[in-house]
Amino acid sequence: QRSISSHRKQALSQKARQAGDLDEARSLLQEAIRINPDDPGNHYQLADVLASQNNPEGAVDQLEKCADLAPNDPRTYTKIAMLFYEQRDYDKSLTMVEEALRLDPYRVPALVIHARIMQLQGEKDRAISDYLLAISQKPFPVDVAIELSGLYQRENREHEAIQLLQRSLVESRNQPIGKEKLHWQIGLAYAGIEQWQLSANHLKSSMELQATPLPDHLLFLAQVQRYDIDPTEAERTLSQLLAMEPGNVKAQQLLASLQPEYALPVASEGHILPASAERVIVNPAVLVDRP
């Protein structure tokens, strides 16, 4: 009877979360814990709610209780590791994620956290090994592959990044991930090895899939296009950008380098990599652990 009442509260809490009422969800789970304090699921779900309410300390406290009740569940240690990672307490995060991987060496979210910490410690080869093990799992984790491709690019291994991203493009057919992100990353990788036409093709594909292209993405596309044989494509892209932002000085300067009659008093032709086009995409969704 006690277990049935507790599960009812859990179900009601789930409905409250779906409705966006986190306070009600928290209250229901606290009642469930009062009814049945020995159910680790109550503590795990409450930790999720507390984390969503920006209360990581409370979430960790509930997860530690969960670990006491179910010490062999790697999800709990992975969740604690993620919370410590987000708080930049990397030593504690590493301790927890190593325990998670001891219990389940193939848990993708744990491998990703471990890979990120290895990068922070300068252990790039160990990070790559973690990522490779993660992407060997099924279904193919496209977000993790994108993250690994960013590491490859920073290590000047663009060809490996491109191969991985091309595979991701195929694998993403059955996954809820935006192809615009993949095309953009492939375009960046090709730009890194000065394959301008291939880079421009993928960057344009990314733009076409976006509801409204970002101005700095358009600027980067124009930078790539100007290295191509026909600069008119760059001019068209810059015209599109200037229609959105007439006062964009970098776009004006780049257009001036293509059209002398448009020249401004000061022009810069430096390579521009927009802040939003960073090669590493850290997607929190990668760390969402599932049963």
C-alpha positions as CSV (number, residue, x, y, z in Angstrom):
1,Q,0.0,0.0,0.0
2,R,2.8,2.4,0.9
3,S,4.6,1.7,-2.4
4,I,1.4,2.3,-4.4
5,S,0.8,5.7,-2.8
6,S,4.4,6.6,-3.4
7,H,4.2,5.7,-7.1
8,R,1.0,7.7,-7.4
9,K,2.8,10.7,-6.2
10,Q,5.6,10.1,-8.7
11,A,3.1,9.9,-11.5
12,L,1.5,13.1,-10.4
13,S,4.9,14.7,-10.1
14,Q,5.7,13.8,-13.7
15,K,2.5,15.4,-14.9
16,A,3.3,18.5,-13.0
17,R,6.8,18.7,-14.6
18,Q,5.3,18.3,-18.0
19,A,3.0,21.2,-17.2
20,G,6.0,23.2,-16.2
21,D,5.0,23.4,-12.5
22,L,8.3,22.5,-10.8
23,D,7.2,23.6,-7.4
24,E,4.2,21.2,-7.4
25,A,6.4,18.5,-8.8
26,R,8.9,19.0,-5.9
27,S,6.1,19.0,-3.3
28,L,4.7,15.8,-4.6
29,L,8.0,14.1,-4.6
30,Q,8.7,15.3,-1.1
31,E,5.4,13.7,-0.1
32,A,6.4,10.5,-1.9
33,I,9.6,10.4,0.1
34,R,7.7,10.9,3.4
35,I,5.5,7.9,2.4
36,N,8.4,5.7,1.2
37,P,11.9,7.1,2.0
38,D,13.5,3.8,0.9
39,D,12.5,4.2,-2.8
40,P,15.7,5.5,-4.7
41,G,13.5,6.5,-7.6
42,N,11.8,9.2,-5.4
43,H,15.2,10.7,-4.5
44,Y,16.4,10.5,-8.1
45,Q,13.4,12.3,-9.5
46,L,13.5,14.9,-6.8
47,A,17.2,15.5,-7.6
48,D,16.1,16.1,-11.2
49,V,13.5,18.7,-10.2
50,L,16.0,20.4,-7.8
51,A,18.6,20.6,-10.5
52,S,16.0,22.2,-12.8
53,Q,15.3,24.7,-10.1
54,N,19.0,25.7,-10.0
55,N,19.6,24.0,-6.7
56,P,22.6,21.7,-7.4
57,E,23.4,21.3,-3.7
58,G,20.0,20.0,-2.9
59,A,20.1,17.7,-6.0
60,V,23.5,16.2,-4.9
61,D,22.1,15.6,-1.4
62,Q,19.2,13.6,-2.9
63,L,21.4,11.7,-5.2
64,E,23.7,10.7,-2.4
65,K,20.7,9.3,-0.6
66,C,19.8,7.5,-3.8
67,A,23.3,6.1,-4.0
68,D,23.1,4.8,-0.4
69,L,19.8,3.0,-1.3
70,A,21.0,1.7,-4.7
71,P,24.8,1.7,-4.6
72,N,25.2,-0.2,-7.9
73,D,23.3,2.2,-10.2
74,P,25.8,4.0,-12.4
75,R,23.1,6.6,-13.4
76,T,23.3,8.1,-9.9
77,Y,27.0,8.6,-10.0
78,T,26.8,10.0,-13.5
79,K,24.2,12.5,-12.5
80,I,26.3,13.6,-9.5
81,A,29.4,13.9,-11.7
82,M,27.4,16.1,-14.2
83,L,26.3,18.4,-11.4
84,F,29.9,18.8,-10.0
85,Y,31.1,19.3,-13.6
86,E,28.6,22.1,-14.1
87,Q,29.8,23.7,-10.8
88,R,33.4,23.4,-12.1
89,D,34.4,21.1,-9.2
90,Y,36.3,18.8,-11.5
91,D,38.0,16.7,-8.9
92,K,34.7,15.6,-7.3
93,S,33.2,15.2,-10.8
94,L,36.1,12.9,-11.8
95,T,35.7,10.8,-8.7
96,M,32.0,10.3,-9.3
97,V,32.4,9.6,-13.0
98,E,35.1,7.1,-12.4
99,E,32.7,5.2,-10.1
100,A,30.0,5.3,-12.7
101,L,32.4,3.9,-15.3
102,R,33.5,1.2,-12.9
103,L,29.9,0.1,-12.7
104,D,29.2,0.5,-16.5
105,P,32.3,1.2,-18.7
106,Y,30.1,1.9,-21.7
107,R,27.7,4.5,-20.3
108,V,27.8,7.3,-22.9
109,P,27.1,10.3,-20.6
110,A,29.7,9.2,-18.2
111,L,32.3,8.7,-21.0
112,V,31.5,12.3,-22.3
113,I,32.1,13.8,-18.8
114,H,35.3,11.9,-18.4
115,A,36.5,13.0,-21.9
116,R,35.8,16.6,-21.1
117,I,37.7,16.4,-17.8
118,M,40.6,14.7,-19.6
119,Q,40.8,17.6,-22.0
120,L,40.9,20.1,-19.2
121,Q,43.8,18.1,-17.8
122,G,45.6,18.1,-21.1
123,E,45.1,14.3,-21.7
124,K,43.8,14.7,-25.3
125,D,44.5,11.1,-26.2
126,R,42.6,9.7,-23.3
127,A,39.7,12.1,-24.2
128,I,39.7,10.8,-27.7
129,S,39.6,7.2,-26.5
130,D,36.6,8.0,-24.3
131,Y,34.8,9.6,-27.2
132,L,35.6,6.7,-29.6
133,L,34.2,4.2,-27.0
134,A,31.1,6.4,-26.7
135,I,30.4,6.6,-30.4
136,S,30.8,2.8,-30.7
137,Q,27.5,2.4,-28.8
138,K,24.1,2.0,-30.4
139,P,22.2,4.1,-31.3
140,F,25.1,6.2,-32.7
141,P,25.3,9.3,-30.5
142,V,25.5,12.1,-33.0
143,D,26.0,14.8,-30.4
144,V,29.0,13.0,-29.0
145,A,30.4,12.6,-32.5
146,I,30.1,16.4,-33.1
147,E,31.9,17.0,-29.9
148,L,34.7,14.6,-30.9
149,S,35.0,16.3,-34.3
150,G,35.6,19.6,-32.5
151,L,38.5,18.0,-30.6
152,Y,39.9,16.6,-33.9
153,Q,39.8,20.0,-35.5
154,R,41.6,21.7,-32.6
155,E,44.2,19.0,-32.9
156,N,44.5,19.7,-36.7
157,R,43.0,16.4,-37.6
158,E,40.4,17.9,-40.0
159,H,40.2,14.8,-42.3
160,E,39.2,12.6,-39.3
161,A,36.7,15.3,-38.3
162,I,35.1,15.4,-41.7
163,Q,34.8,11.6,-41.9
164,L,33.1,11.5,-38.5
165,L,30.8,14.4,-39.4
166,Q,29.8,12.8,-42.7
167,R,28.9,9.6,-40.9
168,S,26.9,11.7,-38.4
169,L,25.0,13.3,-41.2
170,V,23.9,9.8,-42.3
171,E,23.2,8.6,-38.8
172,S,21.2,11.7,-37.9
173,R,18.3,10.7,-40.2
174,N,16.6,8.9,-37.3
175,Q,17.7,11.3,-34.5
176,P,16.2,14.6,-33.4
177,I,19.3,16.7,-34.2
178,G,19.4,19.7,-36.6
179,K,21.2,18.9,-39.8
180,E,22.1,22.6,-40.0
181,K,24.5,22.0,-37.1
182,L,26.2,19.1,-38.9
183,H,26.5,20.9,-42.3
184,W,28.0,24.0,-40.4
185,Q,30.6,21.8,-38.7
186,I,31.5,20.1,-41.9
187,G,31.9,23.4,-43.6
188,L,34.2,24.6,-40.8
189,A,36.3,21.5,-41.1
190,Y,36.7,21.9,-44.9
191,A,37.6,25.6,-44.3
192,G,40.4,24.4,-42.0
193,I,42.0,22.5,-44.8
194,E,41.3,25.2,-47.4
195,Q,38.8,23.2,-49.4
196,W,36.8,26.4,-50.0
197,Q,34.2,25.1,-52.5
198,L,33.3,22.1,-50.3
199,S,33.2,24.4,-47.3
200,A,30.9,26.9,-49.0
201,N,28.6,24.1,-50.1
202,H,28.0,22.8,-46.6
203,L,27.8,26.2,-45.0
204,K,25.1,27.2,-47.6
205,S,23.3,23.9,-46.8
206,S,23.3,24.9,-43.2
207,M,22.0,28.4,-44.0
208,E,19.1,26.9,-46.1
209,L,18.0,24.8,-43.1
210,Q,17.9,27.8,-40.7
211,A,14.7,29.7,-40.3
212,T,16.8,32.9,-40.2
213,P,20.5,32.7,-40.8
214,L,22.7,34.3,-38.1
215,P,24.5,37.5,-39.3
216,D,27.9,36.2,-38.2
217,H,27.3,32.9,-40.0
218,L,26.6,34.8,-43.2
219,L,29.8,36.8,-42.7
220,F,31.8,33.6,-42.3
221,L,30.2,32.1,-45.4
222,A,31.2,35.2,-47.3
223,Q,34.7,34.9,-46.0
224,V,34.9,31.4,-47.4
225,Q,33.2,32.3,-50.7
226,R,35.7,35.1,-51.4
227,Y,38.5,32.4,-51.7
228,D,36.4,30.6,-54.4
229,I,36.9,31.3,-58.1
230,D,33.7,33.4,-58.4
231,P,33.5,36.2,-55.8
232,T,29.9,37.1,-56.9
233,E,28.6,34.5,-54.4
234,A,30.4,36.3,-51.6
235,E,28.8,39.6,-52.8
236,R,25.4,38.1,-52.8
237,T,25.9,36.8,-49.3
238,L,27.1,40.1,-48.0
239,S,24.2,41.9,-49.7
240,Q,21.9,39.6,-47.7
241,L,23.7,40.3,-44.5
242,L,23.7,44.1,-45.1
243,A,20.0,44.0,-45.8
244,M,19.6,42.5,-42.3
245,E,22.2,44.7,-40.7
246,P,23.0,47.8,-42.8
247,G,25.6,49.1,-40.3
248,N,27.6,45.9,-40.1
249,V,31.1,47.3,-40.5
250,K,32.9,44.0,-41.1
251,A,30.5,43.1,-43.9
252,Q,31.0,46.6,-45.4
253,Q,34.8,46.2,-45.2
254,L,34.7,42.7,-46.8
255,L,32.4,43.9,-49.6
256,A,34.8,46.8,-50.2
257,S,37.6,44.3,-50.8
258,L,35.5,42.7,-53.4
259,Q,34.0,45.9,-55.0
260,P,36.5,48.7,-55.1
261,E,33.7,51.2,-55.9
262,Y,32.2,50.3,-52.5
263,A,35.5,51.1,-50.7
264,L,35.5,52.5,-47.2
265,P,38.3,54.7,-45.7
266,V,39.5,51.7,-43.6
267,A,39.2,48.1,-44.8
268,S,40.3,44.9,-43.1
269,E,40.6,41.6,-44.8
270,G,41.5,39.5,-41.7
271,H,39.9,36.1,-41.4
272,I,36.8,36.3,-39.2
273,L,35.6,33.3,-37.2
274,P,32.3,34.2,-35.6
275,A,32.0,33.5,-31.9
276,S,28.9,31.4,-32.5
277,A,30.8,29.3,-35.0
278,E,33.2,27.7,-32.5
279,R,34.3,24.3,-33.4
280,V,33.3,22.7,-30.1
281,I,29.6,22.3,-29.4
282,V,28.9,21.3,-25.9
283,N,25.4,20.1,-25.9
284,P,23.9,19.5,-22.4
285,A,21.5,17.0,-23.9
286,V,24.5,14.6,-24.3
287,L,24.6,14.3,-20.6
288,V,21.0,13.4,-20.1
289,D,21.2,9.9,-18.7
290,R,18.5,7.4,-19.3
291,P,17.7,4.1,-17.7
